[in-house]
Amino acid sequence: MITKLVTGLFKSRAKELCIQMFKDPRMDNAFDKYIEDTKEFRARLKRPALTSREDLKNAINNNPNLEPFVEL
C-alpha cells in the first residue's frame, strides 16, 4: 500500500515537472536545434563516398592527393 502511495506521488510530481519543463522556451529551442542538427547530419552522410562502395571508389579515384583505388 505504501509503495502505491509513493508511486502515485512520484508520478504526479513528475507530470507537474514535465509540464513546467515543456513550457520553458529554452526546452523548445533545444528540440528545434536537435531537429536541425539531425537534418544537417543526415545531409552530411549523403556526401559522396559515405553511401556505397562505388561512391567510395569514385571519390578516391577523383582525388589527386590519393592513390587510385585497387581491387584486391
C-alpha positions in Angstrom: 0.0 0.0 0.0 2.8 2.4 0.8 4.5 1.7 -2.5 1.3 2.6 -4.4 1.1 5.8 -2.5 4.7 6.7 -3.1 4.4 5.7 -6.8 1.3 7.9 -7.2 3.1 10.9 -5.6 6.1 10.4 -7.7 4.1 10.2 -10.9 2.1 13.3 -10.1 5.2 15.3 -9.3 7.0 14.0 -12.4 4.0 15.1 -14.5 4.0 18.6 -13.0 7.7 18.9 -13.7 7.3 17.8 -17.3 4.5 20.3 -17.9 6.7 23.1 -16.4 9.7 22.0 -18.4 7.9 22.0 -21.7 6.5 25.5 -21.1 10.1 26.8 -20.9 11.2 28.3 -24.2 14.8 27.0 -23.7 13.5 23.5 -24.0 11.6 24.3 -27.2 14.8 25.8 -28.6 16.7 22.7 -27.6 14.3 20.4 -29.5 14.4 22.7 -32.6 18.2 22.7 -32.5 18.2 18.9 -32.2 15.9 18.6 -35.2 18.1 20.9 -37.3 21.3 19.2 -36.3 19.8 15.8 -37.2 18.9 17.1 -40.7 22.3 18.6 -41.1 24.0 15.3 -40.0 21.8 13.3 -42.4 22.8 15.6 -45.3 26.5 15.2 -44.5 26.0 11.4 -44.6 24.8 11.7 -48.2 28.0 13.2 -49.3 30.0 11.2 -51.9 31.8 8.2 -50.5 29.6 7.7 -47.5 26.7 5.8 -49.0 28.1 2.9 -51.0 31.3 1.2 -52.0 31.1 2.6 -55.6 30.9 6.1 -54.2 34.0 5.5 -52.1 35.9 4.2 -55.1 34.9 7.1 -57.3 35.8 9.6 -54.6 39.2 8.1 -54.1 39.9 7.9 -57.8 38.8 11.6 -58.3 41.0 12.9 -55.5 44.5 13.7 -56.8 46.0 13.5 -53.3 45.2 9.8 -53.0 46.5 6.8 -54.9 44.0 5.1 -57.2 41.7 2.5 -55.7 42.8 -1.0 -56.4 40.6 -4.1 -56.0 42.2 -6.9 -54.1 
